[in-house]
Amino acid sequence: MTEDSLPTDILAHMIAINNVPPPPLRSIPRLKVRKTINYGQLNALCHIRGLESRRNSSLYLAAHDTFIKQYPQIFLHEKTVLPKVPQPVEKRVSLSSPGCLGTCSVDHADLKLRPVYRTIHEHNFVWKMLKNIPALTSQLRSEHLKILSKKVMSETWIKGSTVIGDDGLYIMLTGHARRRVKVFRSLIEEEDSIVSSISRESFLFDVDLKDSTVVEFYVPSKKLTVKKWGVFGSLEVRPDMDECERSIVTDDDCEILKIPTKEYEKLKLEKVKRENAQKLKLIRKCPFYEIWPTLSIYELVSLSTFKIFPPGHVLVESGDIISFVGFINSGYCNIYRNIVGLVDLSLKVKKIKKLVYMGKLKERESFGEISILLQSPFTCTIITGREVEMAIIEDKDILALDPITKELMIQTAKPTFGHLTEEDVKNEYIKKVQEKEWKYFKNKTIQGIFQSKGVLPGFGKWEHDWSTIPKNFKSSLITYT
C-alpha cells in the first residue's frame, strides 16, 4: 500500500462506520429486594439525626452509637420449619358437644386413642382415671399404674358379643354384661328344663359334647352381672381360670378397657431387673462380701427377697438359731446381750435376766451366716430400732448352696458381735447402772437444794428488763423479757 492510498482507505472506513446504526437501547435491570432485610428499618437508620454531621463531635458520636445498637434490627430472621410426619387427625370428643348427650366423656375418648398419639396431658388423665378403679389399685402400685396407663386402650363391643378375657385384665367402662357359666343337659330327657331356664335373649352359647348323652353349655348367667368398673380376666396367665371369671356376654354396646397380660409381664420383668441390680449393689457393699466373685454374688441375688420389718420387731433371740440371712438396706438394728442382774428387794436379793445394749447393725451390714451354716445359736438378741428394709435369704436356700459357696461364706463371715466377752457385757452393765444411779442421785440432790432454798424451777424471784444478755453471764435460773 502506497502513502497516497492510505488516507483514502481511512476515509472509506470512517464513512462505513458512520453508516452503521447505533445499538438498541436497553433498560437497566432493577435491583432485587432481598427478603432478609427490613428496608424500612434500614431507611430509618440512614436518616438518624446527626449521622451526617462531623462538626459537632458529641452529636455525631451519639448518632453513631444509636446506629450500631439498632443495626441488627434491619435483618429478618427466617423461621426454620422442620419436617414432620403427618398424623391422622382424630376428632376429640368434648363434654360440651351436642352429640355427646351425657353418655361419653373425655377420659373414654382419650382411651380410644392409640398410646403413641396421646399427649402428655392425656397420658396423665388416663393414669388418674386408672387410680380410681378399685380392682386396679388393689393389685398395682401407683407407679406401676403410671407405666401401664401408657399401654392401655379401650375397645368397643356391640350388644350380644362374647368377650373372652384370656389375654389380659378387662374393666367395664360403660354398659352391662353377664358372665358365662357352664351347664349340662342330658339328651335323653324329654323336657328341656335347662334350655327353658335360659333367657330368650341369651342366644349365644358354646356346646361341647362330652359323650353321646350329655351336652355341655356355656351360657350367660342371669345373676352374675358385670357393671361399671367390674372386671373379668386376669393380669397373669391362668390356664385353670374358671369360665365365669374370664368371659362375658354384653347386654348393651360396651366400652371395655383392656390391660394386656404381656405388658404386665414386661412390667414385672423390669421390676425384677431393678430389684436384682439393687440387691447386687447391696450385697457387694457388705464388708463380708467385698472380695467375693461376681458369679457367687449373683447366686445369692437370685435367692434373696426384700422384706420390711416394723420398729421393735425381734429378729432373733439369744440362744436361738436364726431362720434367715439378712442384708440391711435401710434402717438399723439394736444388739442386746443377756446378763443376770441382782435386784435388791425388801427381804432378799433376786436374780433377774436383763438385756444390755451393746451396739447396732447399720445399713450395708449382714448377719446370720455363721448361725445357719454351723447351726450355732446366737449369743445376742437383735431387735429393729426403726423400720428396717433388708434382703433376706431363707435358711433352706443357704443350706442348699454348693459346697464351694458355703465354704467361702464360712471363711469370710463372722459371728454377729462375736468379739464381745462376758467381761465386756458385765462392764457395760455396771456402767449403765452407775450412770442411772448417778442421774437419780444428781436430780434428787438438786431438787432438795431448790426446795430448801424455796426455789421453784421456772419461777424466779426477780425480774430484769434487760434487752440483751449481760456479757460473761451464764446463769440459767433468770428469765429475760
Backbone torsions as a table, in degrees:
resi	resn	phi	psi	omega
1	MET	NA	132.9	-178.8
2	THR	-86.4	169.0	-178.5
3	GLU	-71.7	-26.0	-179.7
4	ASP	-74.8	-32.5	-177.7
5	SER	-79.7	-17.7	-176.9
6	LEU	-63.8	-47.7	178.4
7	PRO	-63.1	-33.2	179.9
8	THR	-65.0	-40.7	179.6
9	ASP	-67.4	-39.9	179.7
10	ILE	-64.5	-40.3	179.8
11	LEU	-64.8	-41.0	179.9
12	ALA	-63.8	-38.1	179.8
13	HIS	-67.7	-37.9	178.5
14	MET	-66.0	-38.3	178.2
15	ILE	-65.6	-37.8	-179.5
16	ALA	-66.3	-38.0	-179.7
17	ILE	-67.4	-38.8	-179.7
18	ASN	-65.3	-29.0	179.2
19	ASN	-77.5	-10.0	179.6
20	VAL	-77.2	126.5	-179.7
21	PRO	-67.8	150.2	178.8
22	PRO	-69.6	153.7	179.0
23	PRO	-65.7	152.1	179.9
24	PRO	-66.6	150.8	179.5
25	LEU	-74.3	138.7	178.8
26	ARG	-121.1	143.9	-179.7
27	SER	-79.8	146.3	178.1
28	ILE	-73.1	130.4	-179.4
29	PRO	-63.7	141.3	-179.7
30	ARG	-74.6	150.0	176.3
31	LEU	-73.3	135.9	178.6
32	LYS	-84.0	125.0	-179.8
33	VAL	-75.6	121.6	-179.5
34	ARG	-78.3	136.7	-176.8
35	LYS	-76.7	-10.0	-177.5
36	THR	-93.1	3.4	-177.6
37	ILE	-121.3	134.8	174.7
38	ASN	-90.7	98.6	-173.6
39	TYR	-70.4	-28.7	175.9
40	GLY	-64.1	-42.6	177.7
41	GLN	-68.6	-34.9	178.2
42	LEU	-65.6	-41.1	178.3
43	ASN	-63.9	-37.4	178.9
44	ALA	-67.1	-35.4	179.2
45	LEU	-67.3	-39.8	-177.6
46	CYS	-68.6	-18.3	-178.0
47	HIS	-109.4	26.1	176.0
48	ILE	-67.6	133.2	-176.5
49	ARG	-66.6	128.1	177.8
50	GLY	98.1	-8.0	-177.9
51	LEU	-70.3	-33.3	-178.5
52	GLU	-84.7	-17.3	-175.3
53	SER	-86.7	131.8	176.6
54	ARG	-117.6	-4.1	179.7
55	ARG	-69.5	-49.4	179.2
56	ASN	-90.1	102.3	-174.6
57	SER	-64.6	-36.9	-178.6
58	SER	-66.9	-39.9	178.2
59	LEU	-66.9	-38.6	-179.4
60	TYR	-68.1	-42.3	-179.9
61	LEU	-64.5	-38.8	178.5
62	ALA	-65.1	-42.3	178.9
63	ALA	-65.9	-36.8	179.2
64	HIS	-65.3	-42.6	178.7
65	ASP	-63.1	-39.7	177.8
66	THR	-64.0	-40.0	179.4
67	PHE	-63.0	-44.1	-178.4
68	ILE	-65.5	-39.2	-179.0
69	LYS	-68.0	-38.5	-176.0
70	GLN	-91.7	-3.6	-176.3
71	TYR	-61.8	-43.6	-178.7
72	PRO	-61.9	-15.6	-176.9
73	GLN	-74.9	-11.3	-178.6
74	ILE	-79.2	-12.3	-178.0
75	PHE	-95.2	131.1	177.2
76	LEU	-95.2	126.1	-178.9
77	HIS	-96.4	118.3	179.1
78	GLU	-76.7	140.0	177.7
79	LYS	-78.7	130.4	179.4
80	THR	-81.1	119.0	-179.5
81	VAL	-99.2	114.1	-179.9
82	LEU	-82.4	145.7	177.2
83	PRO	-69.9	145.4	179.4
84	LYS	-135.6	153.5	-179.6
85	VAL	-78.3	124.9	178.6
86	PRO	-65.5	136.4	-179.9
87	GLN	-117.7	145.1	177.3
88	PRO	-66.3	130.6	-178.7
89	VAL	-87.4	118.0	178.1
90	GLU	-107.7	140.3	-179.1
91	LYS	-76.8	120.4	179.5
92	ARG	-81.8	141.0	-178.9
93	VAL	-83.8	131.9	178.7
94	SER	-112.3	144.8	179.3
95	LEU	-64.5	-23.6	-177.6
96	SER	-93.5	1.7	-178.6
97	SER	-72.9	146.3	-176.8
98	PRO	-63.1	-31.4	-176.1
99	GLY	-82.0	-0.4	-176.8
100	CYS	-75.0	-43.7	175.1
101	LEU	58.1	24.5	176.0
102	GLY	76.3	4.6	-176.5
103	THR	-102.7	-15.9	-179.7
104	CYS	-114.4	160.3	-177.8
105	SER	-140.7	163.7	-176.6
106	VAL	-65.3	-39.4	-176.9
107	ASP	-65.5	-36.2	177.0
108	HIS	-67.0	-37.4	178.0
109	ALA	-64.7	-38.4	177.3
110	ASP	-65.0	-36.3	-178.3
111	LEU	-70.0	-25.4	178.9
112	LYS	-73.5	-22.9	179.1
113	LEU	-71.4	147.2	171.7
114	ARG	-66.3	142.3	-176.0
115	PRO	-54.6	-32.4	-178.2
116	VAL	-70.4	-18.4	-178.6
117	TYR	-95.9	-4.8	-178.3
118	ARG	-80.9	148.1	174.1
119	THR	-84.4	171.4	178.8
120	ILE	-61.9	-40.1	178.4
121	HIS	-62.6	-40.6	179.4
122	GLU	-68.9	-36.4	175.6
123	HIS	-62.1	-43.2	178.8
124	ASN	-65.9	-34.9	178.8
125	PHE	-65.2	-42.0	178.3
126	VAL	-65.3	-39.6	179.1
127	TRP	-62.3	-44.9	178.8
128	LYS	-63.2	-36.7	178.8
129	MET	-66.1	-40.1	179.8
130	LEU	-65.9	-31.0	179.9
131	LYS	-70.1	-13.6	178.6
132	ASN	-95.2	4.0	179.4
133	ILE	-97.6	112.0	-175.6
134	PRO	-58.4	-36.3	-178.2
135	ALA	-63.9	-24.3	179.2
136	LEU	-90.5	-42.9	-178.8
137	THR	-65.8	-23.8	177.8
138	SER	-76.7	-16.1	-177.8
139	GLN	-113.1	-25.9	-172.5
140	LEU	-128.6	148.6	173.8
141	ARG	-78.6	165.9	-177.9
142	SER	-62.9	-40.4	-179.0
143	GLU	-68.2	-30.9	176.6
144	HIS	-72.6	-37.2	176.3
145	LEU	-63.6	-35.2	179.8
146	LYS	-64.4	-37.7	178.5
147	ILE	-69.6	-44.7	-177.8
148	LEU	-70.2	-25.7	-178.9
149	SER	-63.6	-20.7	179.0
150	LYS	-89.0	4.7	-178.9
151	LYS	-120.9	-11.4	-171.9
152	VAL	-89.5	157.2	174.4
153	MET	-146.1	156.0	175.7
154	SER	-98.2	149.9	179.7
155	GLU	-120.7	145.7	178.4
156	THR	-104.7	126.1	179.5
157	TRP	-122.6	131.7	-178.4
158	ILE	-79.6	167.8	-179.1
159	LYS	-61.1	136.5	178.6
160	GLY	87.4	5.1	-179.6
161	SER	-80.5	145.1	173.5
162	THR	-100.3	120.4	-177.2
163	VAL	-110.5	121.2	179.7
164	ILE	-103.3	115.8	-176.6
165	GLY	-98.9	59.6	-180.0
166	ASP	-99.9	5.4	-179.3
167	ASP	-127.8	20.8	179.4
168	GLY	166.7	-177.6	176.0
169	LEU	-100.6	127.9	-176.8
170	TYR	-111.4	134.6	179.3
171	ILE	-121.1	128.7	179.2
172	MET	-77.9	121.6	178.3
173	LEU	-95.3	-46.6	176.7
174	THR	-139.7	151.8	177.3
175	GLY	95.0	-178.9	-180.0
176	HIS	-131.5	155.4	177.8
177	ALA	-152.0	167.7	177.3
178	ARG	-124.4	143.5	179.0
179	ARG	-76.8	149.6	178.1
180	ARG	-90.8	137.6	179.2
181	VAL	-124.3	160.0	-178.5
182	LYS	-97.6	129.6	175.6
183	VAL	-131.2	158.8	179.7
184	PHE	-121.9	148.1	177.7
185	ARG	-138.4	135.1	177.5
186	SER	-88.1	131.9	179.4
187	LEU	-75.4	-11.8	-178.2
188	ILE	-82.9	-30.4	-176.5
189	GLU	-64.5	141.0	-179.9
190	GLU	-78.1	-43.1	-178.5
191	GLU	-85.0	130.1	-179.9
192	ASP	-89.1	71.7	-175.3
193	SER	-69.3	-34.0	-177.7
194	ILE	-69.5	-48.6	-177.9
195	VAL	-67.3	-35.4	-179.4
196	SER	-69.0	-24.5	178.8
197	SER	-79.8	-12.4	-179.6
198	ILE	-82.5	137.7	178.6
199	SER	-61.9	145.9	-179.8
200	ARG	-63.7	-24.9	179.1
201	GLU	-76.6	-16.5	-178.8
202	SER	-86.4	71.4	-174.9
203	PHE	-92.4	-2.8	-179.5
204	LEU	-105.6	120.0	176.3
205	PHE	-158.4	161.9	178.4
206	ASP	-107.4	153.3	-177.9
207	VAL	-129.3	128.5	173.3
208	ASP	-123.9	129.5	179.1
209	LEU	-90.4	108.6	178.6
210	LYS	-75.5	-41.8	175.2
211	ASP	-152.1	-165.9	-175.3
212	SER	-76.2	-9.8	-175.5
213	THR	-120.9	-12.0	-175.1
214	VAL	-123.1	135.9	177.3
215	VAL	-117.2	135.8	179.0
216	GLU	-104.0	124.0	-178.2
217	PHE	-110.3	146.6	166.3
218	TYR	-117.7	106.5	-172.6
219	VAL	-125.2	155.5	175.5
220	PRO	-66.3	137.8	179.1
221	SER	-86.4	148.2	177.4
222	LYS	-80.2	-30.1	-173.6
223	LYS	-95.8	-36.3	-176.1
224	LEU	-86.1	96.7	-177.2
225	THR	-111.5	158.9	176.5
226	VAL	-122.0	117.6	-179.7
227	LYS	-110.5	-166.1	-178.1
228	LYS	-58.4	134.4	-176.1
229	TRP	70.2	3.2	173.4
230	GLY	-71.4	154.1	-175.5
231	VAL	-127.7	156.0	169.1
232	PHE	-151.9	162.8	-172.5
233	GLY	85.8	-166.1	-177.3
234	SER	-154.8	151.4	175.9
235	LEU	-71.8	-26.8	-179.0
236	GLU	-108.9	157.6	179.0
237	VAL	-73.5	120.5	-179.3
238	ARG	-131.8	94.8	-179.2
239	PRO	-64.5	-26.6	-177.7
240	ASP	-91.8	14.9	-178.1
241	MET	-67.2	136.0	-178.8
242	ASP	-67.6	152.4	-176.5
243	GLU	-62.3	-38.4	-178.3
244	CYS	-69.7	-17.2	178.4
245	GLU	-87.9	-19.9	-172.0
246	ARG	-116.1	-9.0	-176.5
247	SER	-138.9	150.0	178.9
248	ILE	-140.8	167.4	170.8
249	VAL	-125.1	124.3	-174.4
250	THR	-76.5	136.7	174.0
251	ASP	-94.8	-18.0	179.0
252	ASP	-135.6	175.6	167.8
253	ASP	-70.2	121.6	-170.0
254	CYS	-119.6	145.0	168.7
255	GLU	-103.8	121.8	-175.0
256	ILE	-125.6	128.4	177.9
257	LEU	-89.6	133.3	-178.3
258	LYS	-118.7	128.4	171.5
259	ILE	-108.8	106.4	-174.6
260	PRO	-63.7	143.1	178.0
261	THR	-63.2	-36.3	-177.4
262	LYS	-65.9	-33.8	177.9
263	GLU	-70.1	-37.2	177.0
264	TYR	-67.3	-37.0	177.1
265	GLU	-64.8	-39.4	176.2
266	LYS	-61.9	-41.4	179.3
267	LEU	-61.4	-43.0	179.5
268	LYS	-65.6	-39.3	178.9
269	LEU	-64.0	-41.7	177.5
270	GLU	-64.3	-37.8	178.2
271	LYS	-64.8	-42.4	178.7
272	VAL	-63.8	-40.3	178.9
273	LYS	-62.4	-44.2	179.6
274	ARG	-64.8	-42.7	180.0
275	GLU	-65.3	-40.9	179.3
276	ASN	-64.4	-39.3	176.7
277	ALA	-64.3	-38.7	178.5
278	GLN	-67.9	-41.3	179.2
279	LYS	-67.8	-37.9	177.6
280	LEU	-61.4	-45.1	178.9
281	LYS	-64.8	-39.2	-178.9
282	LEU	-64.8	-50.1	-176.9
283	ILE	-65.5	-38.8	-179.0
284	ARG	-65.5	-29.1	-179.6
285	LYS	-80.0	-15.6	178.4
286	CYS	-68.7	139.0	-173.8
287	PRO	-57.7	-36.2	-177.0
288	PHE	-70.6	-14.5	-171.1
289	TYR	-120.4	12.6	-178.0
290	GLU	-65.7	-30.2	-177.4
291	ILE	-102.3	6.1	-179.4
292	TRP	-69.7	146.1	172.9
293	PRO	-69.2	150.4	-176.0
294	THR	-61.1	-37.1	-178.8
295	LEU	-62.0	-39.7	178.9
296	SER	-69.2	-36.3	177.8
297	ILE	-67.0	-38.7	177.1
298	TYR	-59.9	-33.5	178.4
299	GLU	-64.8	-38.5	176.6
300	LEU	-70.9	-36.0	179.4
301	VAL	-61.1	-41.6	-178.3
302	SER	-66.8	-20.8	-178.3
303	LEU	-97.9	-10.3	-172.8
304	SER	-94.6	154.3	175.4
305	THR	-139.4	148.0	177.9
306	PHE	-81.2	141.2	178.5
307	LYS	-146.9	145.3	-178.4
308	ILE	-111.9	131.9	178.8
309	PHE	-115.3	137.9	-179.0
310	PRO	-74.7	165.9	177.7
311	PRO	-63.9	144.3	178.1
312	GLY	78.2	11.5	-179.5
313	HIS	-83.3	129.9	179.4
314	VAL	-82.8	112.5	-179.5
315	LEU	-80.1	-40.6	177.8
316	VAL	-158.2	145.1	177.8
317	GLU	-103.8	156.1	179.1
318	SER	-61.7	132.3	-178.8
319	GLY	95.4	-6.1	179.2
320	ASP	-105.7	156.7	173.2
321	ILE	-94.1	124.8	-176.0
322	ILE	-68.4	154.2	-175.9
323	SER	-99.9	1.6	-179.7
324	PHE	-158.4	161.3	170.7
325	VAL	-99.7	130.5	-176.1
326	GLY	-114.1	139.6	174.9
327	PHE	-121.6	109.2	-172.3
328	ILE	-74.8	120.8	177.8
329	ASN	-95.1	-37.0	177.7
330	SER	-151.7	151.0	-177.7
331	GLY	91.4	-169.5	178.8
332	TYR	-151.4	161.5	179.1
333	CYS	-124.7	138.1	177.4
334	ASN	-89.1	142.1	-179.5
335	ILE	-109.3	128.3	179.9
336	TYR	-125.4	145.8	173.1
337	ARG	-117.5	144.7	179.2
338	ASN	-82.6	142.5	175.5
339	ILE	-147.2	148.2	178.7
340	VAL	-92.6	115.3	179.4
341	GLY	-107.1	161.3	180.0
342	LEU	-105.4	130.5	178.5
343	VAL	-113.5	122.8	-178.0
344	ASP	-84.6	106.6	175.8
345	LEU	-91.1	-177.1	-175.9
346	SER	-65.9	-37.9	-175.7
347	LEU	-115.4	-20.0	-176.4
348	LYS	-150.0	168.1	177.3
349	VAL	-103.9	129.0	-175.7
350	LYS	-115.9	138.8	176.1
351	LYS	-85.3	137.5	-179.8
352	ILE	-144.9	143.2	178.6
353	LYS	-82.7	136.2	179.6
354	LYS	-132.5	153.6	176.4
355	LEU	-97.2	126.5	180.0
356	VAL	-109.0	124.9	179.4
357	TYR	-71.2	126.2	-176.1
358	MET	-118.9	-8.9	-179.8
359	GLY	154.2	-164.2	-177.8
360	LYS	-146.8	154.3	170.5
361	LEU	-98.5	127.3	-175.5
362	LYS	-104.0	-175.1	177.9
363	GLU	-61.6	147.8	179.3
364	ARG	64.5	35.1	172.0
365	GLU	-126.5	151.4	-177.3
366	SER	-123.6	164.4	178.9
367	PHE	-158.6	158.3	173.2
368	GLY	100.9	-8.5	-175.8
369	GLU	-63.8	-51.4	-175.6
370	ILE	-67.2	-37.8	-179.2
371	SER	-60.8	-39.6	-178.1
372	ILE	-78.5	-47.7	-174.6
373	LEU	-69.2	-38.3	180.0
374	LEU	-99.0	0.1	-179.4
375	GLN	52.3	44.3	179.3
376	SER	-104.7	133.4	-179.6
377	PRO	-65.4	151.6	176.2
378	PHE	-69.3	141.9	176.2
379	THR	-94.4	0.9	-178.9
380	CYS	-140.6	166.8	176.8
381	THR	-107.7	132.2	-178.5
382	ILE	-111.6	123.2	179.9
383	ILE	-129.4	134.6	-179.6
384	THR	-66.7	132.5	179.0
385	GLY	-78.9	-36.6	173.2
386	ARG	-148.4	-170.2	-178.5
387	GLU	-60.5	127.3	-173.8
388	VAL	-121.6	129.2	171.2
389	GLU	-107.6	128.3	-179.3
390	MET	-144.5	154.5	171.6
391	ALA	-90.5	127.4	-176.1
392	ILE	-119.7	149.6	173.7
393	ILE	-125.2	123.0	-177.7
394	GLU	-63.5	153.0	-177.9
395	ASP	-61.7	-35.5	179.6
396	LYS	-65.6	-32.8	177.2
397	ASP	-73.8	-35.2	176.6
398	ILE	-65.1	-44.1	-178.9
399	LEU	-70.2	-19.0	179.5
400	ALA	-88.9	0.7	178.0
401	LEU	-66.4	159.5	178.4
402	ASP	-68.6	154.7	-174.9
403	PRO	-57.2	-34.5	-178.0
404	ILE	-66.8	-43.7	-179.9
405	THR	-66.7	-39.5	178.7
406	LYS	-65.4	-41.1	178.8
407	GLU	-66.8	-36.9	176.4
408	LEU	-63.2	-40.0	179.4
409	MET	-67.5	-38.4	178.4
410	ILE	-65.3	-37.9	-177.3
411	GLN	-72.3	-33.5	-174.9
412	THR	-94.5	-31.5	-177.1
413	ALA	-82.8	162.4	178.8
414	LYS	-135.6	155.6	176.3
415	PRO	-61.9	144.0	-178.6
416	THR	-67.1	117.4	-177.6
417	PHE	51.8	39.7	-180.0
418	GLY	-74.8	-10.9	-179.7
419	HIS	-77.9	-11.9	-177.5
420	LEU	-77.0	136.5	176.1
421	THR	-105.4	170.5	177.7
422	GLU	-62.9	-34.2	178.8
423	GLU	-65.2	-39.1	177.5
424	ASP	-62.7	-41.2	-179.7
425	VAL	-65.9	-43.0	179.4
426	LYS	-63.3	-44.4	180.0
427	ASN	-62.7	-40.5	178.0
428	GLU	-65.2	-38.7	178.8
429	TYR	-65.7	-44.7	178.7
430	ILE	-62.3	-39.5	178.6
431	LYS	-62.2	-43.9	178.9
432	LYS	-64.4	-40.9	179.8
433	VAL	-66.0	-42.5	179.0
434	GLN	-64.7	-39.8	176.6
435	GLU	-62.9	-40.4	179.1
436	LYS	-66.3	-42.9	179.9
437	GLU	-67.0	-40.6	179.1
438	TRP	-64.7	-40.4	178.4
439	LYS	-63.8	-40.0	178.9
440	TYR	-66.8	-44.6	179.7
441	PHE	-63.8	-42.4	-178.6
442	LYS	-63.6	-47.4	-179.0
443	ASN	-64.1	-40.4	-179.8
444	LYS	-66.6	-40.2	-179.7
445	THR	-66.2	-46.6	-179.7
446	ILE	-63.9	-40.4	179.4
447	GLN	-64.6	-37.7	178.0
448	GLY	-65.8	-39.7	178.6
449	ILE	-64.8	-43.1	179.1
450	PHE	-61.2	-43.7	-178.3
451	GLN	-67.0	-37.5	-179.6
452	SER	-67.8	-28.3	179.7
453	LYS	-95.0	0.9	-179.8
454	GLY	71.3	28.8	-178.8
455	VAL	-104.2	127.5	174.9
456	LEU	-107.6	124.2	179.8
457	PRO	-57.0	127.5	-180.0
458	GLY	97.0	-11.0	179.9
459	PHE	-125.6	104.0	179.9
460	GLY	-87.6	161.3	178.7
461	LYS	-82.9	-24.3	-176.2
462	TRP	-123.0	153.4	174.8
463	GLU	-121.0	133.8	-178.5
464	HIS	-119.8	130.6	178.0
465	ASP	-90.2	57.4	179.2
466	TRP	-90.9	127.9	176.8
467	SER	-78.3	-26.6	177.6
468	THR	-130.9	159.3	178.4
469	ILE	-78.6	130.8	178.9
470	PRO	-61.0	150.6	179.6
471	LYS	-67.3	147.1	177.1
472	ASN	57.4	28.8	178.9
473	PHE	-112.4	116.7	-173.3
474	LYS	-118.1	10.0	-179.3
475	SER	-67.7	136.0	-179.7
476	SER	-105.7	7.7	-177.4
477	LEU	-95.4	-5.0	-178.2
478	ILE	-110.0	132.2	176.9
479	THR	-97.2	146.4	-177.1
480	TYR	-111.6	137.2	179.3
481	THR	-116.6	NA	NA
